[in-house]
Amino acid sequence: MARLHPEHPHDAGLPEHDPDDAHDEAAHLLTNEAYGRLAGDGFTRDEVFEWVSAFLEQEHAGDVEDLLDFIRDHEA
């Protein structure tokens, strides 16, 4: 599987988004789950959180695999 490249969602043309209180816990949980997979590609925890926030804003729900697909689809 191709490696993902650390960048910010706004670098891929996605708007910046901070999750509201209702989605904040879900964003942190998914970040914790995904960080182990993305750290090996050089992502920081903050970058993973930014991607998770953008992912949840657009997709509303999903798991780590869905997040990875979302990042792949939006990388420049």
C-alpha positions as CSV (number, residue, x, y, z in Angstrom):
1,M,0.0,0.0,0.0
2,A,1.3,3.4,-0.9
3,R,2.5,5.6,2.0
4,L,0.5,8.7,2.8
5,H,2.3,12.1,2.9
6,P,2.0,14.3,5.9
7,E,0.3,17.5,5.0
8,H,-2.6,19.5,6.3
9,P,-6.1,19.2,5.0
10,H,-6.1,22.8,3.9
11,D,-3.1,22.0,1.7
12,A,-5.4,19.5,-0.1
13,G,-8.1,22.2,-0.6
14,L,-10.3,21.3,2.4
15,P,-11.6,24.0,4.7
16,E,-10.2,24.2,8.2
17,H,-12.7,22.9,10.8
18,D,-12.7,22.5,14.5
19,P,-15.2,19.9,15.7
20,D,-18.0,21.2,17.9
21,D,-18.4,19.8,21.4
22,A,-20.7,17.0,20.3
23,H,-18.0,15.7,17.9
24,D,-14.9,16.6,19.8
25,E,-14.8,13.3,21.8
26,A,-15.3,11.3,18.6
27,A,-12.5,13.3,16.9
28,H,-10.1,12.6,19.7
29,L,-11.0,8.9,19.8
30,L,-10.5,8.5,16.1
31,T,-7.2,10.5,16.2
32,N,-5.9,8.1,18.9
33,E,-6.8,5.1,16.8
34,A,-5.4,6.5,13.6
35,Y,-2.2,8.0,15.0
36,G,-0.5,4.7,15.3
37,R,-1.0,4.0,11.6
38,L,-0.1,7.5,10.4
39,A,2.9,8.2,12.7
40,G,4.9,5.7,10.6
41,D,4.3,7.9,7.6
42,G,5.5,11.0,9.5
43,F,2.2,12.5,10.6
44,T,2.1,14.4,13.9
45,R,-0.8,14.0,16.3
46,D,-1.9,17.5,15.4
47,E,-1.9,16.7,11.6
48,V,-3.9,13.5,12.3
49,F,-6.4,15.5,14.4
50,E,-6.8,18.0,11.5
51,W,-7.5,15.2,9.1
52,V,-9.9,13.6,11.4
53,S,-11.8,16.9,11.9
54,A,-12.1,17.4,8.2
55,F,-13.1,13.8,7.7
56,L,-15.9,13.9,10.3
57,E,-17.1,17.3,9.0
58,Q,-17.6,15.8,5.5
59,E,-18.4,12.1,6.2
60,H,-19.9,12.5,9.7
61,A,-18.7,9.0,10.8
62,G,-16.3,6.3,9.9
63,D,-13.4,4.2,11.1
64,V,-9.6,4.3,10.6
65,E,-9.8,2.6,7.2
66,D,-12.4,5.2,6.1
67,L,-10.1,8.0,7.3
68,L,-7.1,6.6,5.4
69,D,-9.2,6.3,2.2
70,F,-10.4,9.9,2.8
71,I,-6.8,11.2,3.1
72,R,-5.7,9.3,0.0
73,D,-8.5,10.7,-2.0
74,H,-7.6,14.3,-1.0
75,E,-3.8,14.2,-1.2
76,A,-2.5,16.5,-3.8
